[in-house]
Every structure is written in C-alpha cells, then in structure tokens.
Amino acid sequence: MHTASAPVPDVSVVLPCAGFGTRFGAPYPKELHCLAPGVTVLDRSLEAAVELAKSGLAVRLVVVFGTHKLDTVRYLTRYADTFQLVFVHQDESLEPGLGAAIRSALPMTHGPVALVLPDIVLTGADTAGSLLAALREVGRSGWSVVAAEERDPGTLRQMGALAVTGTDGAMTVGAATDKPADPSGFNAYWGMVAVTEDEAHRLPHVVESGAVSPLPGAAALMVEGIVNYNALAV
C-alpha cells in the first residue's frame, strides 16, 4: 500500500520551546504572552519564518518542547497550513539547556537551518524579510545572523553578543560569545541565526558557554531592535 510522505523541506526552522522562563515570572509560558488581541509573543517571533513560507519555500518547523509546554504545542497547531510541523520532546539524556534543545531538533532538520527563539521579537521596519535575507547569505560564509546594534553592557551580558564591523551593505561578525562576563568590545547581539545544512551540527555551539562560537565571519543582517521577552517581568 502506498502512503503519502511529507514533502522534503527547502529550509528547516528550529524553535526551542522547552525552557521554563523563570525570569519572565508568569504562570503561563512566556511565548503565549498576549501583545495585542489575538497576537502573542510567539506569533511575533515567527513572523520572519512565516515570510519564508510566503516566499514559496517549503518550511519545516521543528518545535522542541517539554511536558510543561503542551499549551504551546496546542497553540502552534494553528500554523499547520503554513509550516510542516514536527514536534520533538527534548532528549532528557542530554544536558539541560538551549544547546541540548537544538541537538534534539537537528536530526529532524533538512536543508539550511534557522534558529528562531520563541521569546525573541524583531522590531522596526522590514523585519519580516530579515530571515529570508539571512538565508540567502549563508552561501557566502556558511553562517549568517539577524542582529541589532547594542552598547549597553547589561543587555549584552544577557544575550548572544557580537562584534560587528563593516558598512550597512556588508556587515560581518568579527567575534561572538554567548552571555559574556566582559561585554567590552561587543556592539551588537543576534536575534536569529541561519546556517548551511553541512554546518548545522555546530549550531548548539552558538548558545553554549565555553564553546568556540562558529559565528565569526558570518554575514550580519541588521534590524532596528530586538526584544528579549524572557528578560522582561510581567
């Protein structure tokens, strides 16, 4: 008997939703926080991924969840007509944290991979197309980031800090580290990361303390701002 199989995606998006969001301090998942009638943080964080699908790409959304995030799983089913949805329970045999969530997702990805965090929202004009632009850049260096300029040391200590150089048309990451104890020398932070299929196995190193970041040399697509809702209390 012949059974239809899911189409091979053009690009995969990893969406880690297994965290506890303790800093956010709400009795519900931070990504389900309402920003406007019918619009949550999660909807805003996925806008650039939705734009990939609107461009004609077949997008596989690999959602990593824990049993405490079943409300988020239910919410995401509204995107069943937009993405090829794959839900992966975070592998508890791996160490906890964001790096482990990414490792849990990678076996289900195909093609170039983008990392989108459910509590990160891009702000400013023309942000919807930023991830599509970043994916077009990965052929040059293997990696690209969507980033925003930032000089505040306190903010940089909480984020994936970058030292970005170049002109508006050709910005490049010179150095990168996650949540640096000493943020001097960094002038931006990333909101999304895109990588070729061949390099995707190194994606967990982007978010792991002590790991050598693969981001130096990556193309940087700059947006006006990035809001980290995990760092905001309700």
Buried (B, 14 or more C-beta within 10 A) or exposed (E): EEEEEEEEBBBBBBBBBBBEBEBBEEEBBBBBBEBEEEEBBBBBBBBBBBBBBEEEBBBBBBBBBBEEBEEBBEBBEEBEEBBBBBBBEBBEEBEEBBBBBBBBBBEBBBBBBBBBBBBBBBEEEEBBBBBBBBBBBBEEBBBBBBBBBBEEEEBBBBBBBBBBBEEEEEBBBBBBBBBBEEBEEBBBBBBBBBBBBEBBBBBBBBBBEEBEBBBBEBBBBBBEEBBBBBBBEE
